[in-house]
Amino acid sequence: MSAPDPWWDLALDPADRDSEDSARRRDADGTPLVNAPDSEGRMGLDYASYLGLDGLLSAGEPATTVPDERAFIAVHQLCEVTFRLMIVDLGVVAGTLARLAEAPDETVTEPLPDESGPSAFWRPAMTAAARLRHSARNVLPSIMPYVGRSDNDDVLFSSIEFSQFRHALTPSSGFQTAQLRLIQRAFAKGPLLDLPVFPGEAYGTHYAGCPVGHVALGDPLVLQGGHSRAFPEPGTPQALVGDLDTLVHEALARLADRAEHPPPRVRRLYPEEVDRAAARFRQTLGSAPEADAISGAFRQRLAAAAERENERRESLGDARRGAAALHGPLRGSILAFVLDRLAAADHALHAPDADSFFTVHRKTVRRHVADEGGTGGGGMPYLVTSQRYLLPLFPALVAYTDLGVMDERDRERW
């Protein structure tokens, strides 16, 4: 059995972190797990060991001697480190919302803090939610120029040099990022991970040794050893991340009786939206053999997912009324502050806006590979179909977000 991940040893109960002593991680005998004093009271922690720099700085193994490959690796590592922080922050918010079920009403509706600051119950969730928005809106898009151009138009990454090592990376692909898949599950996009939308030829050839057709991004064949990161074992703190959207709607439902007026129902997905997405998917297949059969099966799966989503939205009546309360009499609550930033993070990651992370990433890919397939088989056709036609079908916090957002200064709407 593997040792517990210390990043998930989180004290969300204020009583467990009300002092320097209570917050210290310790073993069964009470000895600090990190930087324990020796018999003479001396402590030996240093910067490199605290950050795990030996492992961090030696991570990754270039496949070629091409210098620019090092930048390529570093860019993806920077994204993955950011994803890791986002997942922990999502875990903090999800864990706080789970605890909210047993909290008194005054905690659920606690107003935004004055000079005295928020209560200890909400403090970690507030900073975590703010970091999530910052990571998605500012940090991730700022990483991509390392494989593109700088603000003054310097070329920071050569397409010619890229072509000298790209062939050596097959069938690995950024589509195998398990951490991003968990983030997407937190933001209600789990249904998309079950759709056979991704061309699986490279994975079938190299991993399975047989043809596999189109596969889902959540398939173990795609995620390989990362599958357990995208779908953590039930009962673990990481698994709670995937339940975030459900926990949000449960928290909203608790406020149903605080709405001043009956709100409109949550918008349904229309057949026309499914048809547009299916038609776009069909275009990606071109004249491939059995293209009509493949696209027909895809449309059937997407229509079934849309129907399940509509059934879910129909069940969100209490959550919808609670959302109306947060947009009305409880507009100054901490819960609304947190949900606004979750919605903004989802938008900053996935929306088809010019400055979202997915758009910046897609433009970077186009600059270097045009319409070629990716090393894992996806490439531009999949990226465009996913971002413009599929992801908008499944926004996060749907009972809350399609009523609008609280801070009109932020562009936080789908």
N, C-alpha and C positions, 0 to 999 in steps of 0.2 A: 504494500500500500504506500503510495507516494505521500511525502510530507505535505501538510497544509501550506497553501500559498500565503506567506505573511502579509501580502498586500490586501488580503481579504480578512485579516484579523482586525475588524473595524468595531469601534465602540460607538454605536448609535444611541445607546442608553446614556443620557447625561450623567447618571450616577457612576458610570464606568470610566469617566474621564473628567471628574470634577477636581482632580488634583494631578500634579506631576507624578505622584506615586501611583495613583490608581490607574493611570493611563499607560503605564510601562508594561510592555509585553514580558511575561515571565514564564518559566517552566513550572512543572508540578511542584517543585521545592521552593518556589518563590524567587529563584535567581533570575535576574534580567537576562533575556535571550540575546540582547545586543548591548555591547559595551558594559559588561558586568565588571565591577571593581575586583582587583585581586586581593590577596590577603593583606596587602599594605594599603589598600584603598586607591590604588592607581588604576586608571582606565586607559585602554589602548586603542580605542577606535580612531581610525584615520579616514580622510576624505575618500580615498580610492576604495577601501574595503566597504565603507558605508554605502557607496553608490554601486558597488559591484563592477567597477570599471574594467577589471581584467577580463571578465566575461563579456561585458557590453562592447568594449572597444575591439575585441577580437571576433565578434559575431559576424557571420556571413562568410561565404567562400567564393571568391571570383572564379568564373569558369574560364576566363581568358586573361591574357596579359594586356589587354586594351586599357589604357589609363581611365577613359571615361566610364568604364564599367564600375569603377569604385564610386563615382558620383551616383550612378544608377542604383547601386545597392544602398548607399547612404540615404537617398531620397525615400526609398521604400521603407527603410528602417525608421526614419523620422516619422513617416506616416503611421507605422505600426506602434511606435512608442506613444504617439498622440492618441491612437485608438485605444491603447491600453489605459491611459489616463481617463479617457472618455468612458470606458466601460466601468472603471472603478467609480467614477462620478455618477454614472447611471445607477450603479449598485447602491450608492449612498442615498440617492433620491428614492429609489425603489424601496430600500429598507426603511426609510423614514415614512413613506406612504403606507407600507405594511404595518408599521407601528401605530400609524394614525387611526387605524380601525379600533384600537383600544384606548385612544386618547380622549380626554374630555372635550366638549364642544368648544370651549374657549381656546383650546389649542388648535383645533381645526380652523377656526375663524380668526386666529391671531392676526392683528393688523401689522402692517409694515412698521419696522422699528423707528423710534425716535433716537435721541442721543444715547439712550440707555442700551441700545442694541437689541437684537432679537433674543428670544429665549434659547436656552441651550438645546432644546428639542429641535428647533428649526435651523440653527446656525450652520451645521454641516451641509444640509440640503440646499441652503441658499447659495453658499459659495460653490458647491458642486454644480448646481444648475447654471450659475453665471459662467463657470469655467466651460461647461458644455457648449454654451453659445459662443464663447470666445474661441474655443478650439475649432468648432465647425466654421465659423464665420471668418476668423482671422488667421489662425495658425495653419490649418491644412491648406488653404489656397496659397499661402505664402511659401509653402515648401516647393510647389510645382515648378517655379521658375528655375530651380537648379537643373532641371532637365529641359529647359527652354531658353528664354531670353531674360536679361535683366531689365530694370526700368529704363536704363539708358541704351537699350537695344544691343548690348553686348551678347554674343552667342555664348551661352554657358554650357551647352551640351551639343555635340556634333552629331547630326543625323548620319553622316558618313561613318564616323567612328562607331555609332550605335549598330550599324549594319554589320560591323566586323565582329560583334559578339552576340548579337541577338539570336543567331541560329543555334548557339550553344545552350540556350535556355529552354528549348522545347522539352517537355510540354508544360513547364511551370508558367504560371501566369498570375497577374494581380487579381484575377477573378477568384483565385483561391484564398483570398484574405478572409480567414475565419473570423477575425475580430470584427471586421466591418459587418459581416453577416449577423453577428450577435447584436451589434448596434442597430442594424436594420430591423431585427426582430423586436427590439425595445421600442422602436418607432413604428410598430404595427405593420411592417412590411413582410412579416413571415410568410403570408400566402404566396408572395412572389418567389420565395425560395423553393417552393414546391412545383413550380411550373417548368415543363421541359422546353426551356427557351434558349438554351446554350448549345451550340454545336459541339458534340462530344467526340468528334473523330480522333483528335489528338490524344485525348484521355483514354479512349477505347483502345487505340493502337498501342500506346506506351504503357498504360497502367493495367488494363484488363486483358490485352492481347486479343481482342475481338471487337467487331463493330458494336457500337452502342447507340447510334443515332443522337438525337437531342436529349440533353440531360438537364436536370434542375441544379441550380447553384448550391442548394443545400445537400445535394447528393454526396455520400461519402466518397464516391469515385472522384468527384471534383475536389473536395476539401482535403482528402487524404488524411494525414495525421492531425490536421487542424479541426476535424469534425467535432471533436469534444469541446473545442473552444467556442464554436458557433452554437453548439447544443449541449451546454453543461449538464452534468448529472443532476437530476432532480434532488432538491433538498439542500443544494449548495448555495452559498451567497451569490455565486455567478449566475445560477439558474434564475434567480429573482430578477435579474436584468431583463431577461426575455419576457417577463410578466409585467413590465413597467406600464404599458398602455392599459392593461386590465386594472392595475392598481390605481391608476389615475382616474379611471371611470368609476371605480368603487368609491374613491374619495369624493368625487363629484356627487355621486348618488346620495351620499350622506347629507348633502346640503339642499336636497330637492325641495324641502318645505320653506327654504329661505328665498325662493324666487318671487319677485313682485308680480310678474305676469307670465302666463303660459307661453313658452317659446315655440317657435316653429320646429317641426320634426327635423331630425338629422337627415340631410340630403341622401337620397339613394343613388346607387350607381345605375346608370341607364344602359340598356342594350346597345345603344349607339356608341357608347364609350368602349364597350367590349369589342364591337365590330371594328372600330377604328384601330384599336390595338392589334386585333387579329389580322387586319388587312396589312398593317405595317410589318408585322412578323412575316406574313406571306412574301412581302417584297424582299426581305433578307434572304429568302431561299432561292430567288431567281429561278433558273430552269433546272434546279436540282431534281434528280429522280424522286418520285413520290412526294414532290413538294406539296401538292394539294392534300394528300393524306396527312402529311405532317402538320400542315397548318390547320387542317380540320380538327385533328386531335388536340392541338394547342388551343384552338378556340373553345372546344368543349371543356377543357380543363379550366380555362380562364373564366368561362361563363359560370361554371360550378363554383369557382372561388368567389366571383362577384355575388352570386346568390347567397353564399354563406356570409359574406360581408354584409349584405343587405339585411339578412336575418339578425346579425349581430347589432347592426345599427337600429333595427326596430326594437331591440331589447334595451336600448340606452335611454329610455324616457326619463327615469329618475336622474341619470347623469346629465342629461340635457337640461333639466330644470336646475340642477346644481350649477351647471355652467352658466346659465342665465343669471343666477345669483352672484357668481363671481364677476360677471360683466355689469352687474347692477349694484345692489347694496353692499356687496363684499368686494368691490373693485379694488380696495386698498389692502387686501389681505396678503399674507405671505404666500399662501397657497397659489393665488393668482400670479404672484411674482415668479414662483417656481415654474408654473405651467407655461407662462409666456416664454420663458427662456428655453424650456424643452421644445416648444413649438418652433421657436426661432432656430434652434439647433437643427431640427429636422429640415426646415426650409433651407438653411445655409448649406446643408449637405447635399440635398437631393433635387431641389427645385430647378426647373429649366432656365432660371435667371442667368444673366451673363456672368455674375460673380460668384455663383455657387461652386462648391468644391467639385461636384461631378462635372459641371460645365468646364471649369478650368482644366480638370484632368482630361476631359474629352478633347479639348482644343490642343492640349499638349500631345496627346496620342496622334491626332490628325497631322500635326506638324511633322512627326517623324515617320509615320507608317502609312499616311493617306488612308486609302480604303482597303489596305491589305488586312488579312486576318491576323489576329494576335498570336503570340507564341503558344497559347493554349487553345486557339481556335476561334476566339470571339471577335475582337477588333471593333472597328467603327460601327458596322451595322448593328451589332448587339448594343453598344453603348447608346446610340441614338434611340433605338426602340425602347430600351429600358427607361431612360431618363424622361423622354417626352411622352411616352404612351402608357407605360406600366406603373412607374413609381407614383405618379399623381393620383392613381386610383386608390391608393392606400395611405392617406395622410395620417400622421400621429394625432392622438387626442381628438378624434373627429367630432365628438360631441361638444368640445370646447372651441376648437379652432375655426369651425365654419360659422361661428357666431361673430367672428372678428377677434381682434386682440385688444388688450387694454392700453398698451402704449402706442399711440398712433405715430410716434416719431420713428418707430421701428417698422421695417417692412417685414412683418412676420406672418404674412398670410399666403396661403396657396392661391 
